Amino acid sequence: MDYIKPSDAKGLRGLRLVLTIGVPGPWGESAKKMFEYKDIDYVSVEQHPAEPNEDLVAWTGVRNAPIAVYNDEAPKTNFQDIVALAERFNPEQSLTPEGWDERITCFGISNEICGEGGFGWSRRLMARSSLRKRSLSQRETEILSTAPNLDKDTMSRAYGASESQSLKASERVLEILIGLGNRIKKQKAAGSSYFVGDRLTSCDIHWACFSNMLLPLPEMVNPMPEWLRLSYADIGFIKLSDFEELLEHRDMVFEKHLKLPLDF
């Protein structure tokens, strides 16, 4: 993917999307896939993991990614605001259910996946923690030595994670996976392959992108750094075999609706 620097993006008009360069960050991938699905053009702006990103902060006031900036509007960083922006640009290919109950369910599922304290948040807290609890091979040690220094103190400063959240991250991930698995089983029993209703919605895209943190897509369609693949693939006591329906859902969404390979 081609990126421009924040200092160059600041003077442009139109939609600019700040993304973490070189990795398939699930928040950023979700935003990209929303816009791609709706055929909305954007300019990719670079953000570097575990770095101050001072020029980005000077422009947007935010260090992290993703950030969606349209013309002179305030930067949007929350997943709900990014969905709303995509809906505004192209309401015809809607990713938001029309009915009240289904809409609340859709955004509730998305919040469990990508909101604070949700699946992605908790998996990020888990990252490399279980790896530190076992003996690593020489190859694993070499791979992890190439990772950015995303230690616990960095996470706490950047995202405000508490010690309690860190200790309960694995349990929280399992709880969410069980809930998502039960939801998709219920939907399949009712004749639908989607989390809500009978068509693609934003929570389906959120799960498809965040599922890389449960089981990364294969290298041929997801050429992510080795250190990140190793971290994402280490899921502690969670058994992948218990959540085959969720991985099947991910594969279906990419096959029918989203572009592969991932490009970051």
C-alpha positions in Angstrom: 0.0 0.0 0.0 1.2 3.5 -0.8 1.2 6.0 2.0 1.8 9.7 2.4 3.1 11.5 5.4 0.7 13.3 7.8 2.4 16.6 7.0 1.5 16.1 3.3 -2.0 14.8 4.1 -2.9 17.9 6.2 -3.3 20.2 3.2 -5.4 17.8 1.1 -9.2 17.7 0.7 -11.3 14.6 0.6 -11.0 11.5 2.8 -7.7 10.7 4.4 -7.3 7.5 6.4 -4.5 7.1 8.8 -3.3 3.5 9.1 -0.5 1.6 10.9 2.1 1.0 8.2 3.3 -2.5 7.6 0.8 -4.5 9.7 -2.8 -5.5 9.4 -4.1 -3.7 12.5 -7.7 -4.9 12.9 -9.1 -1.5 13.7 -7.5 -0.1 10.6 -8.3 -3.1 8.4 -12.0 -2.8 9.4 -12.1 0.9 8.4 -10.4 0.1 5.1 -12.8 -2.7 4.3 -15.8 -0.6 5.1 -14.7 2.1 2.6 -13.6 -0.5 0.0 -16.9 -2.4 0.2 -18.7 0.9 -0.4 -16.3 2.0 -3.2 -15.2 5.1 -1.3 -11.8 6.4 -2.3 -9.3 7.6 0.3 -5.7 8.5 0.7 -3.6 6.3 3.0 -1.6 8.2 5.6 1.2 6.5 7.6 1.3 5.9 11.3 4.2 4.0 12.9 3.6 1.5 15.7 5.2 2.3 19.1 6.5 5.6 17.9 5.6 9.2 19.0 4.2 10.1 15.5 4.6 13.7 16.4 3.6 15.0 13.0 0.4 13.0 13.2 -0.4 14.4 16.6 0.3 17.9 15.4 -2.3 17.5 12.7 -5.0 15.4 14.4 -4.2 15.5 18.1 -4.1 11.6 18.0 -1.1 9.3 18.0 -2.8 6.0 17.1 -4.6 4.6 14.1 -7.0 4.5 12.4 -8.1 8.1 12.0 -10.5 9.2 9.3 -10.3 12.8 8.3 -12.7 14.3 5.7 -12.1 17.8 4.5 -12.1 20.1 7.5 -14.2 17.9 9.7 -13.0 16.7 13.1 -10.9 13.5 13.0 -12.8 10.3 13.6 -11.2 7.5 15.6 -14.1 5.6 17.1 -15.3 2.6 15.1 -18.9 3.8 15.3 -18.0 7.2 13.9 -16.1 5.6 11.0 -19.1 3.4 10.2 -21.3 6.4 10.3 -19.0 8.3 7.9 -19.0 5.4 5.5 -22.8 5.3 5.6 -23.0 9.0 4.9 -20.8 8.7 1.8 -22.6 5.7 0.4 -26.0 5.0 2.0 -27.1 2.7 -0.8 -24.7 -0.1 0.2 -25.7 0.1 3.8 -23.9 -1.8 6.5 -26.3 -0.7 9.2 -29.6 -2.6 9.8 -32.8 -0.6 9.4 -34.7 -2.0 12.3 -34.2 -0.7 15.9 -33.5 -4.1 17.5 -31.2 -5.3 14.8 -29.3 -2.0 14.7 -28.7 -2.1 18.5 -27.6 -5.8 18.2 -25.3 -5.0 15.3 -23.5 -2.1 17.2 -23.5 -4.1 20.4 -21.7 -7.0 18.7 -19.2 -4.5 17.1 -18.6 -3.0 20.5 -17.8 -6.4 22.0 -15.3 -7.0 19.1 -13.6 -3.6 18.8 -14.7 -1.4 21.7 -12.7 -0.7 24.8 -12.5 -3.8 26.9 -13.6 -5.9 23.9 -12.0 -8.7 21.9 -9.3 -6.7 20.2 -8.5 -4.7 23.2 -8.2 -7.8 25.4 -6.2 -9.8 22.8 -3.8 -6.8 22.6 -3.3 -7.0 26.3 -2.7 -10.8 26.0 -0.1 -10.3 23.2 3.1 -12.1 24.1 2.1 -12.5 27.7 1.6 -16.3 27.4 4.7 -16.4 25.3 6.6 -15.0 28.2 5.3 -17.7 30.5 6.8 -20.6 28.5 10.2 -21.5 27.1 10.7 -20.1 23.7 12.7 -21.7 20.9 15.7 -19.9 19.6 13.7 -19.1 16.4 10.8 -17.7 18.3 13.1 -15.5 20.4 14.7 -14.2 17.2 11.4 -13.4 15.7 10.0 -11.6 18.7 13.2 -9.6 19.0 12.2 -7.8 15.8 8.9 -6.6 17.3 8.2 -3.0 18.3 8.6 -2.4 22.0 4.9 -2.7 22.9 5.4 -3.6 26.5 2.9 -3.3 29.3 3.9 0.2 30.4 3.6 1.4 26.8 0.1 -0.1 26.5 -0.9 1.5 29.8 0.2 4.9 28.8 -1.2 4.7 25.2 -4.5 3.0 26.0 -5.2 3.3 29.7 -5.3 -0.4 30.3 -5.6 -1.3 34.0 -3.8 -4.1 35.8 -7.2 -5.8 36.4 -8.0 -5.7 32.6 -4.6 -7.3 31.9 -5.1 -10.1 34.4 -8.6 -10.9 33.1 -7.9 -10.4 29.4 -7.9 -14.1 28.5 -11.2 -14.7 30.4 -12.7 -11.7 28.6 -11.6 -13.0 25.2 -13.1 -16.4 25.9 -16.4 -14.8 27.0 -16.7 -12.8 23.8 -15.8 -15.8 21.6 -18.5 -17.9 23.3 -21.0 -15.1 22.8 -20.1 -14.6 19.1 -20.1 -18.4 18.5 -23.6 -18.8 20.1 -24.9 -15.9 18.0 -23.7 -17.3 14.7 -25.1 -20.7 15.6 -28.4 -19.2 16.3 -28.4 -17.3 13.1 -27.4 -20.4 11.1 -30.3 -22.3 12.7 -32.6 -19.5 11.5 -31.2 -19.7 7.9 -28.7 -16.8 7.9 -24.9 -16.8 7.6 -24.6 -13.3 9.1 -24.5 -12.0 12.7 -27.6 -9.8 12.2 -30.5 -10.2 9.8 -29.9 -11.9 6.5 -27.2 -9.7 4.9 -23.8 -8.2 5.5 -23.5 -5.6 8.2 -20.7 -3.7 9.9 -20.3 -6.2 12.7 -19.6 -9.0 10.1 -16.7 -6.9 8.7 -15.5 -6.1 12.2 -15.3 -9.8 13.1 -13.7 -10.8 9.7 -10.9 -8.3 10.3 -10.4 -8.9 14.1 -10.5 -12.7 13.6 -6.8 -12.4 12.6 -6.2 -12.1 16.3 -7.7 -15.5 16.9 -6.2 -17.3 13.8 -4.3 -15.2 11.2 -5.3 -15.6 7.6 -2.7 -17.6 5.6 0.6 -16.0 4.6 -0.4 -16.0 0.9 -3.3 -13.6 1.6 -1.9 -11.9 4.7 1.8 -11.3 4.5 2.0 -10.0 8.1 5.3 -9.7 10.0 6.5 -12.9 11.6 6.5 -11.4 15.1 2.9 -10.4 14.8 1.8 -13.7 13.4 3.5 -15.5 16.3 1.9 -13.2 18.8 -1.6 -13.4 17.3 -1.4 -17.2 16.9 -0.6 -17.6 20.6 -4.0 -17.8 22.3 -3.2 -19.5 25.6 -5.8 -21.9 26.8 -8.4 -21.1 24.1 -9.1 -23.9 21.7 -9.6 -23.0 18.1 -11.7 -26.2 17.6 -14.4 -24.7 19.8 -14.9 -21.7 17.4 -14.9 -23.3 14.0 -18.1 -21.5 13.1 -16.5 -18.1 13.7 -13.6 -18.9 11.4 -16.0 -20.2 8.8 -17.9 -17.0 9.0 -14.7 -15.0 8.5 -13.8 -17.0 5.5 -17.3 -16.6 4.0 -17.2 -12.8 4.5 -13.9 -12.4 2.8 -14.8 -14.8 -0.1 -18.2 -13.1 -0.8 -17.7 -9.5 0.1 -14.1 -8.3 0.9 -10.9 -8.1 -1.1 -7.9 -10.4 -0.6 -5.0 -10.3 -0.3 -4.7 -7.8 2.6 -2.6 -4.9 1.6 -0.8 -2.9 4.3 
